[in-house]
Amino acid sequence: MKDSGVILRKLRELNKLTVKQAAQKTGRSAGWLSEIENGKGAARLTGTEFERLVEVYGGNLYRKQFGLWIAKSRMKVKPAEIEFSGS
């Protein structure tokens, strides 16, 4: 799954865990989790491992929101236009 890192990051944040705490809870290294969440590096995530991590985070309740989280992560945010008016 291409955007699984976005989902795993959101689930970790919902559980109010740091990467280090999440690593202890999931049995993975903090570096590996960070690479998966960022979508960079050499770390790979199989479908089976993704499902296991979703289960560990208690993410089955949020499955309907996964698509929304992915869509929001892909949105380009335009910087607010700053208007300098006045003296």
C-alpha positions in Angstrom: 0.0 0.0 0.0 1.6 3.2 -1.2 0.2 5.6 1.5 0.2 3.2 4.5 2.7 5.5 6.3 0.1 8.3 6.4 -2.4 5.9 8.0 0.1 4.6 10.5 1.3 8.1 11.5 -2.3 9.2 12.0 -3.1 6.1 14.1 0.0 6.6 16.2 -1.0 10.3 16.8 -4.5 9.2 17.7 -3.0 6.9 20.3 -0.8 9.9 21.5 2.4 7.9 21.1 5.8 9.1 20.2 7.7 7.2 17.6 9.8 5.6 20.4 6.7 4.6 22.4 5.1 3.2 19.2 8.3 1.2 18.5 8.1 -0.5 21.9 4.4 -1.2 21.4 4.7 -2.6 17.9 8.0 -4.5 18.3 9.7 -2.5 15.6 12.5 -0.1 15.7 11.9 3.7 15.9 14.0 4.2 12.7 11.9 1.7 10.8 8.6 3.2 11.8 9.9 6.7 11.0 10.9 5.5 7.5 7.5 3.9 6.9 5.6 7.0 8.1 7.7 9.3 6.0 7.6 7.1 2.9 11.4 7.5 2.5 14.3 5.2 3.0 14.8 1.5 2.4 12.1 0.2 4.8 9.4 -1.9 3.3 6.0 -2.7 4.6 4.1 -5.9 3.6 0.3 -6.0 3.6 0.4 -8.5 6.5 2.6 -6.3 8.6 0.4 -3.2 7.8 -2.7 -5.1 9.1 -0.8 -6.2 12.2 0.2 -2.6 13.0 -3.4 -1.3 12.4 -4.5 -4.0 14.9 -1.9 -3.0 17.4 -2.9 0.6 17.2 -6.6 -0.3 17.5 -7.2 1.2 14.1 -10.0 -1.0 12.9 -12.5 1.6 14.2 -11.0 4.2 11.9 -10.9 2.2 8.6 -13.6 4.3 6.9 -11.4 7.4 7.5 -8.2 6.0 5.9 -9.1 7.3 2.5 -9.8 10.8 3.9 -6.4 10.8 5.7 -4.6 9.9 2.5 -6.5 12.5 0.5 -5.7 15.2 3.0 -2.0 14.3 2.9 -1.9 14.8 -0.8 -3.5 18.2 -0.8 -1.3 21.0 -1.8 -1.5 23.8 0.8 -1.2 27.3 -0.7 0.6 29.7 1.5 -1.7 32.4 2.8 -1.4 35.5 0.8 0.0 38.2 3.0 -1.2 41.7 2.3 0.7 44.6 3.7 -1.6 47.5 3.8 -1.5 50.6 5.9 1.1 53.2 6.5 
